[in-house]
Amino acid sequence: MSVNNNIAHARKLVEQLRVEAGIERIKVSKAAADLMHYCVQHGRSDPLLVGVPTSENPFKEKKPCSIL
């Protein structure tokens, strides 16, 4: 039984390796350049970089707590 299990495991592993080998790869330098270009192009609209205007902030406090 364990021989059949080992063969099935090996077949799954070979299939996974074939899938991974078929993935198109790009050089790290090109990926980094593309990422930097994307960040420059979209940085002006990123709320983590430019902040959220108080008029559009859904989490701002409406009025202070009067109990404390």
mmJSON file of the N, C-alpha and C atoms, coordinates in Angstrom:
{"data_MODEL":{"atom_site":{
"group_PDB":["ATOM","ATOM","ATOM","ATOM","ATOM","ATOM","ATOM","ATOM","ATOM","ATOM","ATOM","ATOM","ATOM","ATOM","ATOM","ATOM","ATOM","ATOM","ATOM","ATOM","ATOM","ATOM","ATOM","ATOM","ATOM","ATOM","ATOM","ATOM","ATOM","ATOM","ATOM","ATOM","ATOM","ATOM","ATOM","ATOM","ATOM","ATOM","ATOM","ATOM","ATOM","ATOM","ATOM","ATOM","ATOM","ATOM","ATOM","ATOM","ATOM","ATOM","ATOM","ATOM","ATOM","ATOM","ATOM","ATOM","ATOM","ATOM","ATOM","ATOM","ATOM","ATOM","ATOM","ATOM","ATOM","ATOM","ATOM","ATOM","ATOM","ATOM","ATOM","ATOM","ATOM","ATOM","ATOM","ATOM","ATOM","ATOM","ATOM","ATOM","ATOM","ATOM","ATOM","ATOM","ATOM","ATOM","ATOM","ATOM","ATOM","ATOM","ATOM","ATOM","ATOM","ATOM","ATOM","ATOM","ATOM","ATOM","ATOM","ATOM","ATOM","ATOM","ATOM","ATOM","ATOM","ATOM","ATOM","ATOM","ATOM","ATOM","ATOM","ATOM","ATOM","ATOM","ATOM","ATOM","ATOM","ATOM","ATOM","ATOM","ATOM","ATOM","ATOM","ATOM","ATOM","ATOM","ATOM","ATOM","ATOM","ATOM","ATOM","ATOM","ATOM","ATOM","ATOM","ATOM","ATOM","ATOM","ATOM","ATOM","ATOM","ATOM","ATOM","ATOM","ATOM","ATOM","ATOM","ATOM","ATOM","ATOM","ATOM","ATOM","ATOM","ATOM","ATOM","ATOM","ATOM","ATOM","ATOM","ATOM","ATOM","ATOM","ATOM","ATOM","ATOM","ATOM","ATOM","ATOM","ATOM","ATOM","ATOM","ATOM","ATOM","ATOM","ATOM","ATOM","ATOM","ATOM","ATOM","ATOM","ATOM","ATOM","ATOM","ATOM","ATOM","ATOM","ATOM","ATOM","ATOM","ATOM","ATOM","ATOM","ATOM","ATOM","ATOM","ATOM","ATOM","ATOM","ATOM","ATOM","ATOM","ATOM","ATOM","ATOM"],
"id":[1,2,3,4,5,6,7,8,9,10,11,12,13,14,15,16,17,18,19,20,21,22,23,24,25,26,27,28,29,30,31,32,33,34,35,36,37,38,39,40,41,42,43,44,45,46,47,48,49,50,51,52,53,54,55,56,57,58,59,60,61,62,63,64,65,66,67,68,69,70,71,72,73,74,75,76,77,78,79,80,81,82,83,84,85,86,87,88,89,90,91,92,93,94,95,96,97,98,99,100,101,102,103,104,105,106,107,108,109,110,111,112,113,114,115,116,117,118,119,120,121,122,123,124,125,126,127,128,129,130,131,132,133,134,135,136,137,138,139,140,141,142,143,144,145,146,147,148,149,150,151,152,153,154,155,156,157,158,159,160,161,162,163,164,165,166,167,168,169,170,171,172,173,174,175,176,177,178,179,180,181,182,183,184,185,186,187,188,189,190,191,192,193,194,195,196,197,198,199,200,201,202,203,204],
"type_symbol":["N","C","C","N","C","C","N","C","C","N","C","C","N","C","C","N","C","C","N","C","C","N","C","C","N","C","C","N","C","C","N","C","C","N","C","C","N","C","C","N","C","C","N","C","C","N","C","C","N","C","C","N","C","C","N","C","C","N","C","C","N","C","C","N","C","C","N","C","C","N","C","C","N","C","C","N","C","C","N","C","C","N","C","C","N","C","C","N","C","C","N","C","C","N","C","C","N","C","C","N","C","C","N","C","C","N","C","C","N","C","C","N","C","C","N","C","C","N","C","C","N","C","C","N","C","C","N","C","C","N","C","C","N","C","C","N","C","C","N","C","C","N","C","C","N","C","C","N","C","C","N","C","C","N","C","C","N","C","C","N","C","C","N","C","C","N","C","C","N","C","C","N","C","C","N","C","C","N","C","C","N","C","C","N","C","C","N","C","C","N","C","C","N","C","C","N","C","C","N","C","C","N","C","C"],
"label_atom_id":["N","CA","C","N","CA","C","N","CA","C","N","CA","C","N","CA","C","N","CA","C","N","CA","C","N","CA","C","N","CA","C","N","CA","C","N","CA","C","N","CA","C","N","CA","C","N","CA","C","N","CA","C","N","CA","C","N","CA","C","N","CA","C","N","CA","C","N","CA","C","N","CA","C","N","CA","C","N","CA","C","N","CA","C","N","CA","C","N","CA","C","N","CA","C","N","CA","C","N","CA","C","N","CA","C","N","CA","C","N","CA","C","N","CA","C","N","CA","C","N","CA","C","N","CA","C","N","CA","C","N","CA","C","N","CA","C","N","CA","C","N","CA","C","N","CA","C","N","CA","C","N","CA","C","N","CA","C","N","CA","C","N","CA","C","N","CA","C","N","CA","C","N","CA","C","N","CA","C","N","CA","C","N","CA","C","N","CA","C","N","CA","C","N","CA","C","N","CA","C","N","CA","C","N","CA","C","N","CA","C","N","CA","C","N","CA","C","N","CA","C","N","CA","C","N","CA","C","N","CA","C","N","CA","C","N","CA","C"],
"label_alt_id":[null,null,null,null,null,null,null,null,null,null,null,null,null,null,null,null,null,null,null,null,null,null,null,null,null,null,null,null,null,null,null,null,null,null,null,null,null,null,null,null,null,null,null,null,null,null,null,null,null,null,null,null,null,null,null,null,null,null,null,null,null,null,null,null,null,null,null,null,null,null,null,null,null,null,null,null,null,null,null,null,null,null,null,null,null,null,null,null,null,null,null,null,null,null,null,null,null,null,null,null,null,null,null,null,null,null,null,null,null,null,null,null,null,null,null,null,null,null,null,null,null,null,null,null,null,null,null,null,null,null,null,null,null,null,null,null,null,null,null,null,null,null,null,null,null,null,null,null,null,null,null,null,null,null,null,null,null,null,null,null,null,null,null,null,null,null,null,null,null,null,null,null,null,null,null,null,null,null,null,null,null,null,null,null,null,null,null,null,null,null,null,null,null,null,null,null,null,null,null,null,null,null,null,null],
"label_comp_id":["MET","MET","MET","SER","SER","SER","VAL","VAL","VAL","ASN","ASN","ASN","ASN","ASN","ASN","ASN","ASN","ASN","ILE","ILE","ILE","ALA","ALA","ALA","HIS","HIS","HIS","ALA","ALA","ALA","ARG","ARG","ARG","LYS","LYS","LYS","LEU","LEU","LEU","VAL","VAL","VAL","GLU","GLU","GLU","GLN","GLN","GLN","LEU","LEU","LEU","ARG","ARG","ARG","VAL","VAL","VAL","GLU","GLU","GLU","ALA","ALA","ALA","GLY","GLY","GLY","ILE","ILE","ILE","GLU","GLU","GLU","ARG","ARG","ARG","ILE","ILE","ILE","LYS","LYS","LYS","VAL","VAL","VAL","SER","SER","SER","LYS","LYS","LYS","ALA","ALA","ALA","ALA","ALA","ALA","ALA","ALA","ALA","ASP","ASP","ASP","LEU","LEU","LEU","MET","MET","MET","HIS","HIS","HIS","TYR","TYR","TYR","CYS","CYS","CYS","VAL","VAL","VAL","GLN","GLN","GLN","HIS","HIS","HIS","GLY","GLY","GLY","ARG","ARG","ARG","SER","SER","SER","ASP","ASP","ASP","PRO","PRO","PRO","LEU","LEU","LEU","LEU","LEU","LEU","VAL","VAL","VAL","GLY","GLY","GLY","VAL","VAL","VAL","PRO","PRO","PRO","THR","THR","THR","SER","SER","SER","GLU","GLU","GLU","ASN","ASN","ASN","PRO","PRO","PRO","PHE","PHE","PHE","LYS","LYS","LYS","GLU","GLU","GLU","LYS","LYS","LYS","LYS","LYS","LYS","PRO","PRO","PRO","CYS","CYS","CYS","SER","SER","SER","ILE","ILE","ILE","LEU","LEU","LEU"],
"label_asym_id":["A","A","A","A","A","A","A","A","A","A","A","A","A","A","A","A","A","A","A","A","A","A","A","A","A","A","A","A","A","A","A","A","A","A","A","A","A","A","A","A","A","A","A","A","A","A","A","A","A","A","A","A","A","A","A","A","A","A","A","A","A","A","A","A","A","A","A","A","A","A","A","A","A","A","A","A","A","A","A","A","A","A","A","A","A","A","A","A","A","A","A","A","A","A","A","A","A","A","A","A","A","A","A","A","A","A","A","A","A","A","A","A","A","A","A","A","A","A","A","A","A","A","A","A","A","A","A","A","A","A","A","A","A","A","A","A","A","A","A","A","A","A","A","A","A","A","A","A","A","A","A","A","A","A","A","A","A","A","A","A","A","A","A","A","A","A","A","A","A","A","A","A","A","A","A","A","A","A","A","A","A","A","A","A","A","A","A","A","A","A","A","A","A","A","A","A","A","A","A","A","A","A","A","A"],
"label_entity_id":["1","1","1","1","1","1","1","1","1","1","1","1","1","1","1","1","1","1","1","1","1","1","1","1","1","1","1","1","1","1","1","1","1","1","1","1","1","1","1","1","1","1","1","1","1","1","1","1","1","1","1","1","1","1","1","1","1","1","1","1","1","1","1","1","1","1","1","1","1","1","1","1","1","1","1","1","1","1","1","1","1","1","1","1","1","1","1","1","1","1","1","1","1","1","1","1","1","1","1","1","1","1","1","1","1","1","1","1","1","1","1","1","1","1","1","1","1","1","1","1","1","1","1","1","1","1","1","1","1","1","1","1","1","1","1","1","1","1","1","1","1","1","1","1","1","1","1","1","1","1","1","1","1","1","1","1","1","1","1","1","1","1","1","1","1","1","1","1","1","1","1","1","1","1","1","1","1","1","1","1","1","1","1","1","1","1","1","1","1","1","1","1","1","1","1","1","1","1","1","1","1","1","1","1"],
"label_seq_id":[1,1,1,2,2,2,3,3,3,4,4,4,5,5,5,6,6,6,7,7,7,8,8,8,9,9,9,10,10,10,11,11,11,12,12,12,13,13,13,14,14,14,15,15,15,16,16,16,17,17,17,18,18,18,19,19,19,20,20,20,21,21,21,22,22,22,23,23,23,24,24,24,25,25,25,26,26,26,27,27,27,28,28,28,29,29,29,30,30,30,31,31,31,32,32,32,33,33,33,34,34,34,35,35,35,36,36,36,37,37,37,38,38,38,39,39,39,40,40,40,41,41,41,42,42,42,43,43,43,44,44,44,45,45,45,46,46,46,47,47,47,48,48,48,49,49,49,50,50,50,51,51,51,52,52,52,53,53,53,54,54,54,55,55,55,56,56,56,57,57,57,58,58,58,59,59,59,60,60,60,61,61,61,62,62,62,63,63,63,64,64,64,65,65,65,66,66,66,67,67,67,68,68,68],
"pdbx_PDB_ins_code":[null,null,null,null,null,null,null,null,null,null,null,null,null,null,null,null,null,null,null,null,null,null,null,null,null,null,null,null,null,null,null,null,null,null,null,null,null,null,null,null,null,null,null,null,null,null,null,null,null,null,null,null,null,null,null,null,null,null,null,null,null,null,null,null,null,null,null,null,null,null,null,null,null,null,null,null,null,null,null,null,null,null,null,null,null,null,null,null,null,null,null,null,null,null,null,null,null,null,null,null,null,null,null,null,null,null,null,null,null,null,null,null,null,null,null,null,null,null,null,null,null,null,null,null,null,null,null,null,null,null,null,null,null,null,null,null,null,null,null,null,null,null,null,null,null,null,null,null,null,null,null,null,null,null,null,null,null,null,null,null,null,null,null,null,null,null,null,null,null,null,null,null,null,null,null,null,null,null,null,null,null,null,null,null,null,null,null,null,null,null,null,null,null,null,null,null,null,null,null,null,null,null,null,null],
"Cartn_x":[0.814,0.0,0.863,1.976,2.798,3.527,3.797,4.43,3.488,2.209,1.226,1.1,1.173,1.091,2.301,3.488,4.7,4.641,4.123,4.008,3.012,1.888,0.9,1.479,2.222,2.845,3.872,4.659,5.67,5.01,3.895,3.186,2.647,2.102,1.612,2.763,3.892,5.056,5.554,5.62,6.061,5.093,3.804,2.809,2.964,3.192,3.388,4.648,5.699,6.939,6.759,5.963,5.682,4.905,3.947,3.176,4.097,4.949,5.858,6.874,7.317,8.275,7.64,6.327,5.643,5.31,5.557,5.256,6.291,5.793,6.697,7.396,8.675,9.478,10.023,10.211,10.861,12.028,12.969,14.138,13.728,14.434,14.148,14.317,15.31,15.537,14.352,13.752,12.572,11.375,11.192,10.075,10.202,11.419,11.638,11.364,11.804,11.555,10.056,9.356,7.904,7.191,7.631,7.024,7.264,8.475,8.766,7.932,7.78,6.97,5.51,4.986,3.608,3.434,4.397,4.307,4.326,5.169,5.23,3.916,3.355,2.124,0.915,0.85,-0.336,-0.148,1.024,1.298,0.453,0.083,-0.698,-2.11,-2.601,-3.963,-3.996,-2.85,-2.786,-3.088,-4.183,-4.531,-3.519,-2.715,-1.695,-0.539,-0.335,0.749,0.299,-0.88,-1.325,-2.356,-2.885,-3.884,-5.288,-6.247,-7.658,-8.19,-8.834,-9.41,-10.431,-10.462,-11.365,-12.824,-13.145,-14.535,-14.957,-13.987,-14.296,-13.963,-13.452,-13.039,-14.259,-14.6,-15.779,-15.547,-14.299,-14.003,-13.776,-13.924,-13.691,-14.809,-14.433,-15.396,-16.365,-17.652,-18.69,-18.728,-18.728,-18.691,-18.024,-17.426,-16.723,-17.704,-17.18,-17.981,-18.223,-19.456,-19.791,-19.753,-19.668,-19.663,-18.315,-17.233,-15.899,-15.574],
"Cartn_y":[-1.195,0.0,1.267,1.243,2.443,2.693,1.625,1.804,2.572,2.232,2.958,4.408,4.613,5.968,6.784,6.177,6.876,7.22,6.311,6.568,7.693,7.69,8.76,10.096,10.097,11.336,11.838,10.917,11.305,11.871,11.293,11.813,13.222,13.44,14.791,15.785,15.366,16.24,16.574,15.589,15.815,16.747,16.561,17.431,18.871,19.05,20.395,21.034,20.265,20.794,21.172,20.41,20.764,22.069,22.25,23.497,24.666,24.516,25.595,25.886,24.871,25.073,25.829,25.726,26.399,27.855,28.32,29.712,30.63,31.685,32.638,33.467,33.599,34.331,35.61,36.627,37.848,38.14,38.926,39.257,40.171,40.034,40.841,42.321,42.67,44.08,44.666,43.892,44.372,44.469,43.486,43.511,44.706,44.988,46.126,47.443,47.552,48.767,48.959,47.88,47.961,48.377,47.82,48.157,49.618,50.1,51.508,52.422,52.061,52.858,52.884,51.752,51.68,52.559,52.488,53.285,54.777,55.192,56.61,57.048,56.213,56.571,56.611,55.722,55.603,56.18,56.707,57.226,58.432,59.224,60.44,60.122,58.926,58.585,57.569,57.258,56.278,56.958,56.572,57.235,57.009,55.965,55.754,56.732,57.25,58.192,59.643,59.963,61.357,61.647,60.643,60.852,60.938,60.866,60.932,62.286,63.043,64.319,64.104,65.011,64.845,64.829,65.483,65.48,64.118,63.294,61.981,60.838,61.141,60.112,59.53,58.269,57.679,57.342,57.382,57.0,58.188,59.398,60.549,60.643,61.171,61.288,62.412,62.112,63.104,64.229,63.875,64.875,64.239,65.027,64.453,63.825,62.905,62.215,63.179,63.351,64.292,63.643,62.339,61.649,61.82,61.742,61.868,63.314],
"Cartn_z":[0.0,0.0,0.0,0.742,0.811,-0.508,-1.292,-2.604,-3.521,-3.506,-4.323,-3.866,-2.553,-2.007,-2.438,-2.431,-2.854,-4.338,-5.146,-6.586,-6.842,-6.139,-6.311,-5.875,-4.776,-4.295,-5.308,-5.866,-6.857,-8.107,-8.532,-9.717,-9.46,-8.274,-7.929,-7.927,-7.382,-7.331,-8.738,-9.606,-10.983,-11.703,-11.5,-12.139,-11.654,-10.349,-9.796,-10.384,-10.51,-11.088,-12.548,-13.279,-14.678,-14.763,-13.865,-13.849,-13.541,-12.538,-12.164,-13.265,-13.98,-15.063,-16.228,-16.38,-17.475,-17.206,-15.986,-15.646,-16.298,-16.94,-17.587,-16.511,-16.633,-15.651,-16.283,-15.438,-15.905,-14.97,-15.435,-14.622,-13.47,-12.363,-11.181,-11.495,-12.282,-12.613,-13.368,-14.273,-15.007,-14.075,-13.202,-12.255,-11.31,-10.854,-9.967,-10.691,-11.93,-12.696,-12.936,-13.259,-13.459,-12.174,-11.046,-9.756,-9.398,-9.642,-9.356,-10.243,-11.513,-12.433,-11.964,-11.556,-11.059,-9.817,-8.906,-7.672,-7.969,-8.913,-9.28,-9.913,-10.778,-11.477,-10.545,-9.573,-8.724,-7.321,-7.021,-5.685,-5.317,-6.307,-6.018,-5.547,-5.851,-5.452,-4.309,-3.719,-2.641,-1.309,-0.637,0.617,1.73,1.655,2.675,2.521,1.319,1.085,1.216,0.714,0.707,1.784,2.434,3.475,2.897,3.79,3.41,3.853,2.974,3.391,4.507,5.467,6.612,6.184,5.079,4.62,4.08,3.671,3.115,4.069,5.248,6.186,6.902,6.643,7.282,8.751,9.231,10.602,11.526,11.007,11.876,12.911,14.057,15.146,14.83,14.938,14.607,15.623,16.882,17.951,19.171,19.998,21.153,22.145,22.911,23.926,25.084,25.487,26.552,27.934,28.002,29.291,29.981,29.221,29.815,29.949],
"occupancy":[1.0,1.0,1.0,1.0,1.0,1.0,1.0,1.0,1.0,1.0,1.0,1.0,1.0,1.0,1.0,1.0,1.0,1.0,1.0,1.0,1.0,1.0,1.0,1.0,1.0,1.0,1.0,1.0,1.0,1.0,1.0,1.0,1.0,1.0,1.0,1.0,1.0,1.0,1.0,1.0,1.0,1.0,1.0,1.0,1.0,1.0,1.0,1.0,1.0,1.0,1.0,1.0,1.0,1.0,1.0,1.0,1.0,1.0,1.0,1.0,1.0,1.0,1.0,1.0,1.0,1.0,1.0,1.0,1.0,1.0,1.0,1.0,1.0,1.0,1.0,1.0,1.0,1.0,1.0,1.0,1.0,1.0,1.0,1.0,1.0,1.0,1.0,1.0,1.0,1.0,1.0,1.0,1.0,1.0,1.0,1.0,1.0,1.0,1.0,1.0,1.0,1.0,1.0,1.0,1.0,1.0,1.0,1.0,1.0,1.0,1.0,1.0,1.0,1.0,1.0,1.0,1.0,1.0,1.0,1.0,1.0,1.0,1.0,1.0,1.0,1.0,1.0,1.0,1.0,1.0,1.0,1.0,1.0,1.0,1.0,1.0,1.0,1.0,1.0,1.0,1.0,1.0,1.0,1.0,1.0,1.0,1.0,1.0,1.0,1.0,1.0,1.0,1.0,1.0,1.0,1.0,1.0,1.0,1.0,1.0,1.0,1.0,1.0,1.0,1.0,1.0,1.0,1.0,1.0,1.0,1.0,1.0,1.0,1.0,1.0,1.0,1.0,1.0,1.0,1.0,1.0,1.0,1.0,1.0,1.0,1.0,1.0,1.0,1.0,1.0,1.0,1.0,1.0,1.0,1.0,1.0,1.0,1.0,1.0,1.0,1.0,1.0,1.0,1.0],
"B_iso_or_equiv":[0.0,0.0,0.0,0.0,0.0,0.0,0.0,0.0,0.0,0.0,0.0,0.0,0.0,0.0,0.0,0.0,0.0,0.0,0.0,0.0,0.0,0.0,0.0,0.0,0.0,0.0,0.0,0.0,0.0,0.0,0.0,0.0,0.0,0.0,0.0,0.0,0.0,0.0,0.0,0.0,0.0,0.0,0.0,0.0,0.0,0.0,0.0,0.0,0.0,0.0,0.0,0.0,0.0,0.0,0.0,0.0,0.0,0.0,0.0,0.0,0.0,0.0,0.0,0.0,0.0,0.0,0.0,0.0,0.0,0.0,0.0,0.0,0.0,0.0,0.0,0.0,0.0,0.0,0.0,0.0,0.0,0.0,0.0,0.0,0.0,0.0,0.0,0.0,0.0,0.0,0.0,0.0,0.0,0.0,0.0,0.0,0.0,0.0,0.0,0.0,0.0,0.0,0.0,0.0,0.0,0.0,0.0,0.0,0.0,0.0,0.0,0.0,0.0,0.0,0.0,0.0,0.0,0.0,0.0,0.0,0.0,0.0,0.0,0.0,0.0,0.0,0.0,0.0,0.0,0.0,0.0,0.0,0.0,0.0,0.0,0.0,0.0,0.0,0.0,0.0,0.0,0.0,0.0,0.0,0.0,0.0,0.0,0.0,0.0,0.0,0.0,0.0,0.0,0.0,0.0,0.0,0.0,0.0,0.0,0.0,0.0,0.0,0.0,0.0,0.0,0.0,0.0,0.0,0.0,0.0,0.0,0.0,0.0,0.0,0.0,0.0,0.0,0.0,0.0,0.0,0.0,0.0,0.0,0.0,0.0,0.0,0.0,0.0,0.0,0.0,0.0,0.0,0.0,0.0,0.0,0.0,0.0,0.0,0.0,0.0,0.0,0.0,0.0,0.0],
"pdbx_formal_charge":[null,null,null,null,null,null,null,null,null,null,null,null,null,null,null,null,null,null,null,null,null,null,null,null,null,null,null,null,null,null,null,null,null,null,null,null,null,null,null,null,null,null,null,null,null,null,null,null,null,null,null,null,null,null,null,null,null,null,null,null,null,null,null,null,null,null,null,null,null,null,null,null,null,null,null,null,null,null,null,null,null,null,null,null,null,null,null,null,null,null,null,null,null,null,null,null,null,null,null,null,null,null,null,null,null,null,null,null,null,null,null,null,null,null,null,null,null,null,null,null,null,null,null,null,null,null,null,null,null,null,null,null,null,null,null,null,null,null,null,null,null,null,null,null,null,null,null,null,null,null,null,null,null,null,null,null,null,null,null,null,null,null,null,null,null,null,null,null,null,null,null,null,null,null,null,null,null,null,null,null,null,null,null,null,null,null,null,null,null,null,null,null,null,null,null,null,null,null,null,null,null,null,null,null],
"auth_seq_id":[1,1,1,2,2,2,3,3,3,4,4,4,5,5,5,6,6,6,7,7,7,8,8,8,9,9,9,10,10,10,11,11,11,12,12,12,13,13,13,14,14,14,15,15,15,16,16,16,17,17,17,18,18,18,19,19,19,20,20,20,21,21,21,22,22,22,23,23,23,24,24,24,25,25,25,26,26,26,27,27,27,28,28,28,29,29,29,30,30,30,31,31,31,32,32,32,33,33,33,34,34,34,35,35,35,36,36,36,37,37,37,38,38,38,39,39,39,40,40,40,41,41,41,42,42,42,43,43,43,44,44,44,45,45,45,46,46,46,47,47,47,48,48,48,49,49,49,50,50,50,51,51,51,52,52,52,53,53,53,54,54,54,55,55,55,56,56,56,57,57,57,58,58,58,59,59,59,60,60,60,61,61,61,62,62,62,63,63,63,64,64,64,65,65,65,66,66,66,67,67,67,68,68,68],
"auth_comp_id":["MET","MET","MET","SER","SER","SER","VAL","VAL","VAL","ASN","ASN","ASN","ASN","ASN","ASN","ASN","ASN","ASN","ILE","ILE","ILE","ALA","ALA","ALA","HIS","HIS","HIS","ALA","ALA","ALA","ARG","ARG","ARG","LYS","LYS","LYS","LEU","LEU","LEU","VAL","VAL","VAL","GLU","GLU","GLU","GLN","GLN","GLN","LEU","LEU","LEU","ARG","ARG","ARG","VAL","VAL","VAL","GLU","GLU","GLU","ALA","ALA","ALA","GLY","GLY","GLY","ILE","ILE","ILE","GLU","GLU","GLU","ARG","ARG","ARG","ILE","ILE","ILE","LYS","LYS","LYS","VAL","VAL","VAL","SER","SER","SER","LYS","LYS","LYS","ALA","ALA","ALA","ALA","ALA","ALA","ALA","ALA","ALA","ASP","ASP","ASP","LEU","LEU","LEU","MET","MET","MET","HIS","HIS","HIS","TYR","TYR","TYR","CYS","CYS","CYS","VAL","VAL","VAL","GLN","GLN","GLN","HIS","HIS","HIS","GLY","GLY","GLY","ARG","ARG","ARG","SER","SER","SER","ASP","ASP","ASP","PRO","PRO","PRO","LEU","LEU","LEU","LEU","LEU","LEU","VAL","VAL","VAL","GLY","GLY","GLY","VAL","VAL","VAL","PRO","PRO","PRO","THR","THR","THR","SER","SER","SER","GLU","GLU","GLU","ASN","ASN","ASN","PRO","PRO","PRO","PHE","PHE","PHE","LYS","LYS","LYS","GLU","GLU","GLU","LYS","LYS","LYS","LYS","LYS","LYS","PRO","PRO","PRO","CYS","CYS","CYS","SER","SER","SER","ILE","ILE","ILE","LEU","LEU","LEU"],
"auth_asym_id":["A","A","A","A","A","A","A","A","A","A","A","A","A","A","A","A","A","A","A","A","A","A","A","A","A","A","A","A","A","A","A","A","A","A","A","A","A","A","A","A","A","A","A","A","A","A","A","A","A","A","A","A","A","A","A","A","A","A","A","A","A","A","A","A","A","A","A","A","A","A","A","A","A","A","A","A","A","A","A","A","A","A","A","A","A","A","A","A","A","A","A","A","A","A","A","A","A","A","A","A","A","A","A","A","A","A","A","A","A","A","A","A","A","A","A","A","A","A","A","A","A","A","A","A","A","A","A","A","A","A","A","A","A","A","A","A","A","A","A","A","A","A","A","A","A","A","A","A","A","A","A","A","A","A","A","A","A","A","A","A","A","A","A","A","A","A","A","A","A","A","A","A","A","A","A","A","A","A","A","A","A","A","A","A","A","A","A","A","A","A","A","A","A","A","A","A","A","A","A","A","A","A","A","A"],
"auth_atom_id":["N","CA","C","N","CA","C","N","CA","C","N","CA","C","N","CA","C","N","CA","C","N","CA","C","N","CA","C","N","CA","C","N","CA","C","N","CA","C","N","CA","C","N","CA","C","N","CA","C","N","CA","C","N","CA","C","N","CA","C","N","CA","C","N","CA","C","N","CA","C","N","CA","C","N","CA","C","N","CA","C","N","CA","C","N","CA","C","N","CA","C","N","CA","C","N","CA","C","N","CA","C","N","CA","C","N","CA","C","N","CA","C","N","CA","C","N","CA","C","N","CA","C","N","CA","C","N","CA","C","N","CA","C","N","CA","C","N","CA","C","N","CA","C","N","CA","C","N","CA","C","N","CA","C","N","CA","C","N","CA","C","N","CA","C","N","CA","C","N","CA","C","N","CA","C","N","CA","C","N","CA","C","N","CA","C","N","CA","C","N","CA","C","N","CA","C","N","CA","C","N","CA","C","N","CA","C","N","CA","C","N","CA","C","N","CA","C","N","CA","C","N","CA","C","N","CA","C","N","CA","C","N","CA","C","N","CA","C"],
"pdbx_PDB_model_num":[1,1,1,1,1,1,1,1,1,1,1,1,1,1,1,1,1,1,1,1,1,1,1,1,1,1,1,1,1,1,1,1,1,1,1,1,1,1,1,1,1,1,1,1,1,1,1,1,1,1,1,1,1,1,1,1,1,1,1,1,1,1,1,1,1,1,1,1,1,1,1,1,1,1,1,1,1,1,1,1,1,1,1,1,1,1,1,1,1,1,1,1,1,1,1,1,1,1,1,1,1,1,1,1,1,1,1,1,1,1,1,1,1,1,1,1,1,1,1,1,1,1,1,1,1,1,1,1,1,1,1,1,1,1,1,1,1,1,1,1,1,1,1,1,1,1,1,1,1,1,1,1,1,1,1,1,1,1,1,1,1,1,1,1,1,1,1,1,1,1,1,1,1,1,1,1,1,1,1,1,1,1,1,1,1,1,1,1,1,1,1,1,1,1,1,1,1,1,1,1,1,1,1,1]
}}}
